[in-house]
Amino acid sequence: MTLAQLKTLLSSTQLPVVYRAWETDEPSLPYIVFLATGSDNFAADNRVYHKRTPVDVELYTREKSPDTEAAVEAVLDSVPIVWAKTETYLEDEKCFEIIYEIEV
């Protein structure tokens, strides 16, 4: 899956989606930001055999929203993506940040 395909997939949640950051004014919460965080390639014999890109899919909500999280998780579960989830509250922003760690 490419990053463009991931954006299309995440957009099916009906939430605003952007790669890395909003160029202009960000929309009201909730929304999704996703970004590649590096590479985790499989290599041997001085060669990369399989390219993998770790990606953080960040869901931002004003209040804890199990329904919104379930919508994101349903979309991720609709394709063969393994994900891990962490949650934090951003005191300065007064919102929740739910991070889904995946690889594409």
C-alpha positions in Angstrom: 0.0 0.0 0.0 1.3 3.5 -0.9 0.8 6.6 1.2 -1.6 7.9 -1.4 -3.7 4.7 -1.1 -3.6 5.0 2.7 -4.9 8.6 2.5 -7.8 7.3 0.3 -8.5 4.5 2.8 -8.4 6.9 5.8 -10.7 9.4 3.9 -13.4 6.7 3.9 -13.9 7.5 7.6 -15.5 10.8 6.5 -13.0 12.7 8.7 -10.6 15.3 7.3 -7.3 13.7 6.5 -3.9 15.2 5.8 -0.3 14.1 5.5 1.9 15.6 8.2 0.3 19.0 8.7 -2.4 21.3 7.4 -1.1 24.0 5.0 -3.8 26.5 6.0 -6.2 26.6 8.9 -6.8 23.2 10.4 -10.4 22.0 10.5 -12.3 21.5 13.7 -11.8 18.2 15.6 -12.0 15.3 15.0 -9.5 14.8 12.2 -6.7 12.5 11.1 -3.0 13.3 10.4 -0.7 10.6 9.1 3.0 10.6 8.5 5.8 8.2 7.6 8.3 7.9 10.5 11.2 6.3 8.7 11.9 2.8 7.2 12.0 -0.7 8.6 13.3 -2.6 5.6 14.2 -6.3 5.4 17.8 -6.5 4.1 20.4 -9.2 3.7 23.6 -9.6 1.6 23.9 -5.8 1.3 20.5 -5.5 -0.4 17.0 -4.5 0.6 14.6 -7.3 -0.2 11.4 -5.9 1.2 10.7 -2.2 1.8 8.5 -1.3 4.8 7.5 2.2 5.9 6.3 2.7 9.5 3.5 5.2 9.6 1.7 6.9 12.5 -2.0 7.5 11.9 -2.9 10.2 14.5 -6.6 10.7 15.4 -7.3 14.0 17.2 -10.6 14.4 19.1 -11.8 17.0 21.6 -13.4 14.4 23.8 -12.8 10.6 24.1 -14.8 9.1 21.3 -15.0 5.3 21.1 -17.3 5.5 18.1 -14.7 7.6 16.1 -11.9 5.3 17.1 -14.0 2.3 16.1 -14.5 3.9 12.6 -10.8 4.3 12.1 -10.1 0.8 13.4 -12.8 -0.6 11.1 -11.1 1.0 8.1 -7.7 -0.3 9.1 -9.2 -3.7 9.7 -10.8 -3.7 6.2 -7.3 -4.2 4.6 -4.4 -6.4 5.8 -2.8 -3.9 8.1 -1.6 -4.8 11.6 -1.8 -1.9 14.0 -1.0 -0.9 17.5 -2.8 1.9 19.4 -1.6 4.4 22.0 -3.5 7.3 23.5 -2.5 10.5 25.2 -4.2 13.7 26.3 -2.5 16.9 24.9 -3.0 19.3 27.8 -1.8 22.4 25.8 -4.2 21.6 22.9 -7.0 20.3 25.2 -7.6 17.2 23.0 -7.0 13.5 22.8 -4.4 12.0 20.4 -4.9 8.4 19.5 -1.9 7.0 17.5 -2.2 3.9 15.4 1.2 2.6 14.4 1.2 0.7 11.1 3.5 -0.3 8.3 2.9 0.1 4.6 
